[in-house]
Amino acid sequence: MTRQDKIIKTSIIGIIVNLILVAFKATVGILVNSIAITLDAVNNLTDALSSIITIIGTKLAGKAPDKNHPYGYGRVEYFTAVIISAIVLWAGVTSFMESWPKILNPDVTSYTTVSLIIIAVAVVVKFVLGRYVKGVGEDINSQALVASGSDAFFDAILSLSTLIGALISIFFNISLEGILGVIISIVIIKAGIDILRETVDSMLGARIDRDLSLKIKERICEFDNVYGAYDLSLHNYGPESMQGSVHVEVDDSLSAPQIHRLTREITTKIYEEFSIILTVGIYARNDKYKHIREDLENIASEYEEVLEVHGFFVYESQNLITFDIIVDFDAERDRIKNEITSKLKVKHPEFEYIIIDDFDISD
């Protein structure tokens, strides 16, 4: 079963379960003349809408690339997650607005045995559904399913708070519905904001996951003749569509055919293991000037703000040395680079130096 099939299957299960709850609650609500139960049925109808939105978004995201969108439509999934997170936020805000007045003006509500059974059933069903949908979403990296599962899970918590409030009302003749509702509403609002922020980060281009970055570099460095992997940059075009680039350091004695074969092998391995299309660039390594490189690394190690030095290359005919340096974003970048250049110039005054300013975007 493909990832798209799993998303659609899980969403259909969510629709069916919510529609069953809608029919069950609406029927009982009409029979016992309970507005609360009937309105709760309407709430389950909006939950089914979340699953429908997920299916539509998944179908659109699965469209093949075309002339106007050569990288495909994978990012549509993020818009789906935004819509669902907005629904979660709306549920939290609505619950808060309904609960807050009950703190100021508490009233003891009369509950029937039938209504308590319905609430208890809803808690169990929505909790199981929420965990299932969210679990599948986390397994296949679907933020839309995670948002939809969270929505169902928080519905279960809301219903549970209603049940707890009902039992307290029955046994102690006091109403805590307002306080419980406000607390849980705040939790739901925070969860909705967190889901929205995570989705927007993915859309804007968040920092590469550190573990993923390290794994990719480790795989690349397993190849013979590769001394290091640098400048890894990944661009997300959807949960299943990622492209990027990386530089690898190799001996300057390698021929063009050897480099061609090596880069092809790296590209193939990374795609097979991570489903990432990677463009591979080259840094040439020359041991003739190894002593200068070691001096540079020793000087750079004096600064804890310097995260990495790479891309060291000597242009003999021009008496020029260039290298890339990664300095922490919060550091005094210009001062540190100038000091490193000055110290290196003292040791090797016969060369001019150009520092290429690099950024810590992967690890």
N, C-alpha and C positions, 0 to 999 in steps of 0.2 A: 504494500500500500504506500503510495507516494505521500509526501508531506501535505500536499493540497487535499488529497483524499481524506487524510486523518483529520484535518481541520474541518472539512465539510461534514464528515461523519459525526464528529464530536458536537458540532453546532446543531445538527439535525436532532441528536439525542437531547440537547438542551431545549430545542423547540418543542419536541414531543412531550417532555416532562413538564415544561411550563404550561403547555396547552391543557394537559391532563389536570394540573393544579387549578388552572383557570376554570375549567368545566366543573371540577369538584367544589371549589369554593363558591363559585357563582350560584350553583344549584342549591347548596346548603344555605348560603346567604339569603337567597330568595325565600326558601322554605321557612327559615327561622326569623325572617324579616330583620336581618342584621346588615346595616349599612357598612360597618367596619369590615366584615368578612367579604362583602361584595366589592368594596374598594381594594381590598387586598388581592382579589382576583384580577382586578385591572392592573395592579402592580406586576403580577406575574405575566401579564400580557406584554408589558414593556420589556420584561426580561427576555421573552421570546423574540422581541424586536432586536435585541442586542445580538442574538444568535443569527438572525436573518442578515443583519448588517455585516457580521463576520463572514458569512457565506458569500455575499455580494462582493465584499472587499477582496476575498481570496480568489474569486473567479476573475475579477479585474486584474489583480496582481499577477495572475498566471498567464495573461496575454503575452503572445510572442513579441519580441522587439520589432519595431518597424522603422521607417525612414525618420519619422519625427521623434521617436523615442528609442534610439539605438541600444540603450542599456536596459530596455524592458520597462515593466510597470510594477516592479516589486515593491516600490515605496508606497504604493496604494495601501498596503497592509498597515502602514504607520498611521495613515489618515483614519483607517477603520478603528485602530486602537484609540486615537484621539477622540473620536465620536463616542466610543463606549466609555472612556474615562470621564467624558463630559456627563454621560448618563449617571455614572457612579456619583460624581460631584452633585448633580441635580438631586439625586436620591438623598444624599447626606444633608444638603441644604434644606430640602423640603421637610425631612424628618426633624431637623433642628427647629425650624419655624413652627412645626406642629407641637414639638415637645416643650419648648421654652415657656409658652403661656401656662402649661400644666404645672410648672414649678410655682408660679405666682398664684395660680388659682387651681389647686389640686382638687380633684373630685374622685370619689370612689365609684368605679365602674362595676356594673353587674355582669358577671360572666356565666354563661351556661356551660354545662358539661360538653355539649356539642362544640361550642366555640373553642374550648380549651383543647379538645381532641384535634380539631382542625389546625390550631396553632402548633401543637406538638408534632403532628404529621409534617407540616410545612417546614419546621425546623430541621427535622431529620432528612427529608428529601432534598431541601435546598443546600444543606451542609454537604451531603454526599455528592450532589451535582456540582457544587462549587469546587470541591477538592478534586473531583475527577477532571473537570474542564481546565482548571488551573494547572493541574499536574501534566496533562497532555500538552498544554501551551508551553510549559517550561521545558518539557522533553524535546519539543520540535522548534523551540525558539519562535513562538507565535505570540507577540505582545497583545494581539486582539483577543486570543483565547484566554490569556492570563487576565486581561481586563474583564472579560465576560465571566470568567470563573470567580474573580474577586467580587464582582457585582452579585452573583448568586450567593457567595459565602457571606457577604455582609447582609444580604436579605435574611439569611438564616439567623445571624446575630440579632438583627432587629426583631425578628419574630420571637427569638429566645428571650430578649429583654421584655417583650410584651407578655410572654408566658410567665416570667419571673414576677413581673409587676402584678399580673392577675392573681397569682398564688398569694403574694404578700397582701393584696387587697382583700382576698377571701378570708385569710386566716387572721390578719391583724387589723383589717378595716382601715388601712391607710393607703394612700396612693403615692407610689414612687415612680410612676410611669414617666413623669416629666424629667426627673433627674437621670434615670436610666437612658431615656431617649436622647437627652442632650449629650451625655458622655459618649454613647455609641455613635451619634451623629458626627461628633468631632473626629472620632476614629475613622469613620467612613470618608469624611471630607479630606482628611490627611492622606488616606490611601488613594483617593482619586487624584489628588495633587501629585503624589509620588508616581503613579502610573503615567500621568500626563507629562511630568518632567522627564521621566525615563524615555518616553516615546519621542518627545521633542528633541532630546539629546541625540537620539538615533537619527532623526531627520536632519539636524544641523551638522552632525559629524562629530560625535564624541570621541574621546581618546580611545585608542585601540586597547582592548582588554590585555592586561599585562601577561597573563598566562598564555593567551593565544599568541601574542608576539614572541614570547620566549620559546614556545614550542616550534613555531615556524623557523626561527633562527637556528634552533638546535638541529632541526631536520636538514636545513641547508648546509650547516657546518659538518654534517656527516659525510658529505661528498669529498672525495680525494681532491687535492689541489685547492681547496677552499680554506682560507685562513680566518675568515670572519664574515659576518653578514651585518650590514648597516643600512641606515636610512629606510627602514621598513615603513611603508605608507600604504594604508588600506582605505578604500572608498566603498561605502556601503550603498548599494542600489536596491536594497531589499534584504530581508532575512536570509535569503538563499542566493543572493547575487552580490558578490564582493570581488573587487579588482584592486590591484595595487602594484607597487614596484619595490625593488630592493637592490642594493649594491652588494656585490661579493668581492672579497679581496683574493686575488690569485697572483701567481708568479708572472712577472713581465716576460718570461721566456715562452709562455704558452702561445701557440699559433692561433690564427683566426679560426680554422676548422675545429681545433680543440676547445676553444672558448665557445664556439657555436654549439658543439655537442654538449658541453657542460651546462650551459644556460638552458638548453632544451630539456635536459634531464631534470634539472631543478624545477623548471616550470611544470613539467609533467607530474613529478612527485608531489609537489605542493597542491596541485589541482586534485589529484587522486585522493589525497589524505584530508584536505581542508575545503575542497570545492572553491578554491580561490584562484582566479586568473592573475598570475604574477609576471610582471615584466622585470627582467634581470639586467642590471647594469654592472659595469666592471670597474674595480679599483686595482691598479697594477702595483705589485710589491717588488721592490728591488733591494736585496740585502747588501748592496754596495754601500748604501748610506744608512745601514742599520744603527750605527752608533749615534747618528743625529736623531733618528727616530726615538731611540732609547732616552736620549737627553730630553727631548720634547715630552715624553711620557713621564719622566721623573719630575720635570718642572710642573706639568699639569697636575700631578698627584699632590702637589703642595696646596692646591685649592680644592676644598671639598665641594665647592659649587660647580666644578667641572665634572660632568657626568661621563664624558667619553671624548676621545680623540681618534680620528680615523681618516682614511683617504689621503694619507701622507704620500707625496710624490715630489721628486726632484727633477726639475728641468735643467739639465746640465749646461746646455748651450746658452741659457739665459741667467745662470746662477740664481735660480728662483726655486723656492720651495712653497708648496701649497698644502694645506691640510684642513679638514673639517673639525670643528669643535662644538660640542654640545654643552652649553652652560645653563644652569637652572634658571627658570623663567623669572624668579624673584631676586636674582643676584644682580650686581652691578656689572653687566655683561661687557661693556666697552672697557672699563677699567681693567678687568681680569684679562681680557684678550690683549690689551696693550702691554700689560706687565709680562705676560707669557712671551710675547714677541720680543720685548726688550731683553729678557733674560736669555732667550735663545740666540739673539743677535750677539750678545756678549760672548757666548761660547763658539759661535760660528759666524763671524762677521763677514765672511766672503759671500754670504747668500742674502738675498732679499726674501721677505716672507709675506705671503698672503693667506689670511685666515678666512675660511668660508664659514659664515655663521650658520649653524644648524640648530634645529629645535628638537626638544624631547617630546615626540608625538606618539611614541609606541611603548616605551617602558621607562 
